[in-house]
Amino acid sequence: MRTRIFKSGNSKAVRIPASIRLSGPEVEIVDLGKDGVLLKELQQPRDPWDLFREGLAELGGEWPDRVQEKDSKRPEW
């Protein structure tokens, strides 16, 4: 199945054919690299705090250490 890409404001958009009915409030886009993308319909909007906690869990539950060069020169005010 093919569809067209068009401009909507300053963004690009894809028209989804009527034969593919989406009834949920959100769609998750999964990048499959050179194989394309996958649209996954979500029945409920995801809580942003759940997304934050998932990302934090990927870091091992801790914030990464800040690395700053010791010899960094900053301009005088």
C-alpha angles and dihedrals in degrees: 000000000000132000138173132261115222139174119259110184106309093336136080117241137190122219110225112215117246090242088071103063116196115193102168124095095240141029124209115216115212116196110221094184115232090353091071133243135305124218113212116190115223118206094204130029112259117247108246090220090057089053089049092050091048090052091048090050089054087058090056094261093290135094114249116253116261113244117204127170112244095218096052110139120213125192117257116248 
